[in-house]
């Protein structure tokens, strides 16, 4: 009976904290299975990437080299400028959807059943922040899909003093910053899945550095089923 009480008591305390809107600390961010509910495992490479401003595209129109572009940069407004048809909105579209949009415009007036292929050469408009106990902290471009291990490698890996079991991922979600804590050492060993890092994410290696950077304070825990915790820095 004593063991059962010990299991129930922390759950009741956590529920009370959520209901009362009590504050938490950086140590209270989700970890383990709850962390993967907040920051999911990276999907297989090849799933559709959505084009963003400043991305560089290769656009090929079959049998029409004069209409094809090798290095077409997406404007800040999300447009790509094509011969004959002018600006085409491509931001937020997959490569296949953007190719269909261009083909549709070409087919309206200029070509019969145009065939267009599009490839994202550089996704330079999307970046992640690497901070904390990494060798080269900074902003890094996201080119396609990126996992947590790959993100840390962009910053030349962790320092010798880094706490690999304390890697914080901070994400903007529905207008609110969320966070989850991961064990990078376990991920390296293959003992834990490798979560996906998205453009705009901030990865902070080492809990002490995370507390210094984020201020250590967190807002009230949101719904327990989400696995997220909200950060106080947005006040």
C-alpha positions in Angstrom: 0.0 0.0 0.0 2.8 2.4 0.8 4.3 2.0 -2.8 0.9 2.8 -4.2 0.5 6.0 -2.2 4.0 7.1 -3.3 3.0 6.7 -6.9 -0.3 8.6 -6.6 1.0 11.5 -4.6 3.3 13.0 -7.3 0.4 12.7 -9.8 -1.9 14.5 -7.5 0.7 17.2 -7.0 1.2 17.7 -10.7 -2.5 17.8 -11.3 -2.9 20.4 -8.6 -0.1 22.5 -10.0 -1.8 22.5 -13.4 -5.2 23.3 -12.0 -4.0 26.1 -9.8 -1.7 27.7 -12.4 1.3 27.3 -10.2 4.7 28.2 -11.7 7.3 25.6 -12.6 11.1 25.7 -13.3 13.2 24.6 -16.3 13.7 21.2 -14.5 10.0 20.5 -14.9 9.9 20.5 -18.7 8.7 17.1 -20.1 11.3 14.4 -20.6 11.3 10.8 -21.5 8.1 9.7 -23.3 6.5 13.1 -22.5 9.2 14.9 -24.3 8.6 12.9 -27.5 4.9 13.9 -27.3 6.0 17.5 -27.4 8.8 17.2 -30.0 8.0 14.2 -32.2 10.5 11.8 -33.8 11.9 13.0 -37.1 10.0 11.5 -40.0 11.7 9.6 -42.8 13.6 11.7 -45.2 11.6 12.2 -48.4 8.4 13.4 -46.8 7.2 16.7 -48.4 9.1 19.9 -47.5 7.2 23.1 -47.7 8.9 26.0 -49.5 9.8 29.2 -47.6 11.0 32.7 -48.4 14.6 32.9 -49.6 14.7 29.2 -50.6 16.6 28.5 -53.9 14.7 26.4 -56.4 15.6 24.5 -59.6 12.6 24.7 -62.0 12.6 22.7 -65.2 9.9 22.9 -67.9 10.1 19.9 -70.1 11.3 20.7 -73.6 11.4 24.4 -72.8 15.0 25.4 -71.6 14.1 29.0 -72.1 11.5 28.8 -69.4 13.6 26.7 -67.0 15.5 28.2 -64.1 18.6 26.8 -62.3 18.7 29.1 -59.3 15.3 30.8 -58.7 15.2 32.4 -55.3 11.9 32.7 -53.5 11.2 36.4 -52.6 10.3 37.7 -49.1 6.7 37.7 -50.3 6.9 34.0 -51.1 7.0 34.5 -54.9 9.2 33.0 -57.6 9.5 35.0 -60.9 9.1 32.9 -64.0 9.6 33.8 -67.7 6.3 34.7 -69.5 4.0 34.3 -66.5 5.8 36.5 -63.9 5.5 36.0 -60.2 4.0 32.7 -58.9 3.2 32.2 -55.2 5.1 29.1 -53.9 5.7 29.7 -50.2 4.0 27.1 -48.1 3.7 24.6 -51.0 5.5 21.3 -51.5 7.8 21.0 -54.5 5.1 19.0 -56.3 2.4 21.6 -55.5 4.6 24.5 -56.6 5.4 22.6 -59.9 1.6 22.1 -60.5 1.0 25.8 -59.8 3.6 26.9 -62.4 2.4 24.3 -64.9 -1.2 25.6 -64.5 -0.2 29.2 -65.1 1.9 28.2 -68.2 -1.0 26.1 -69.5 -3.5 28.9 -69.3 -2.0 30.8 -72.3 1.3 29.6 -73.5 1.8 25.8 -73.5 -0.3 22.7 -74.0 -0.1 20.3 -71.1 3.3 21.7 -69.7 5.4 19.3 -67.6 7.2 21.1 -64.8 9.5 19.6 -62.2 10.8 21.6 -59.2 13.6 20.8 -56.7 14.5 22.8 -53.6 18.3 23.3 -53.8 18.7 25.4 -50.7 16.3 26.0 -47.8 18.3 29.1 -46.6 15.3 31.0 -45.4 14.7 28.7 -42.4 17.0 28.5 -39.5 17.5 27.0 -36.0 19.4 28.4 -33.0 22.0 26.2 -31.4 23.0 27.5 -27.9 24.5 26.3 -24.6 27.4 23.8 -24.3 28.1 23.5 -28.1 31.4 24.3 -29.8 30.0 26.9 -32.2 26.7 28.4 -31.0 24.7 30.4 -33.5 22.0 30.4 -36.2 22.1 27.6 -38.8 20.0 27.1 -41.9 17.6 24.2 -42.1 18.0 22.4 -45.5 15.2 19.8 -45.6 14.5 17.6 -42.6 16.7 17.9 -39.5 16.9 15.7 -36.4 18.2 16.7 -32.9 21.5 14.8 -33.5 22.0 16.6 -36.9 21.2 20.0 -35.4 23.8 19.6 -32.6 26.3 18.4 -35.3 25.8 21.7 -37.1 27.3 23.5 -34.1 30.3 21.1 -34.3 28.9 19.0 -31.5 28.7 19.4 -27.7 31.6 20.6 -25.5 33.4 18.3 -23.1 31.4 19.9 -20.2 28.0 19.4 -21.8 25.3 17.6 -20.0 24.2 15.3 -22.8 21.2 14.1 -20.8 19.9 17.7 -20.5 19.2 19.0 -24.0 16.3 21.5 -24.1 14.3 22.1 -27.3 12.2 25.3 -27.4 9.5 25.7 -30.0 6.9 28.3 -30.9 3.5 26.6 -31.1 0.2 28.4 -31.6 1.7 31.7 -30.5 3.2 30.2 -27.3 6.7 28.9 -26.6 6.9 25.3 -25.5 9.8 23.2 -24.3 10.9 19.5 -23.8 14.0 17.9 -22.4 15.9 15.1 -24.2 18.8 12.7 -23.5 21.2 13.2 -26.4 23.5 10.4 -25.1 20.7 7.9 -25.2 19.8 9.1 -28.7 23.4 8.6 -29.8 23.4 5.0 -28.5 20.1 4.2 -30.3 18.4 3.8 -27.0 16.0 6.7 -27.6 14.4 8.1 -30.8 15.8 11.2 -32.5 13.2 14.0 -32.5 12.6 16.3 -35.4 13.9 19.9 -35.1 11.9 22.5 -37.0 12.8 25.9 -38.4 12.5 28.5 -35.7 13.4 25.9 -32.9 16.0 26.7 -30.3 18.2 23.9 -29.0 20.1 24.5 -25.7 22.6 21.9 -24.6 23.1 21.7 -20.8 20.4 22.4 -18.3 22.4 25.0 -16.4 22.9 27.0 -19.6 19.2 26.6 -20.4 18.3 28.1 -17.0 20.8 31.0 -17.6 19.5 31.7 -21.1 15.7 31.2 -20.5 15.8 32.7 -17.0 14.8 29.5 -15.3 11.1 30.4 -14.8 8.2 28.8 -16.6 4.5 29.5 -16.7 1.7 27.3 -15.6 1.7 23.8 -17.0 -0.9 23.4 -19.9 -3.2 20.4 -20.4 -1.4 17.4 -19.0 -2.2 15.2 -22.0 -0.2 17.5 -24.4 3.3 16.8 -23.0 4.2 20.4 -23.4 5.2 23.1 -20.9 4.9 26.8 -21.6 7.8 29.2 -21.1 7.6 32.4 -19.1 9.7 34.4 -21.6 6.7 35.4 -23.7 5.2 37.7 -21.0 
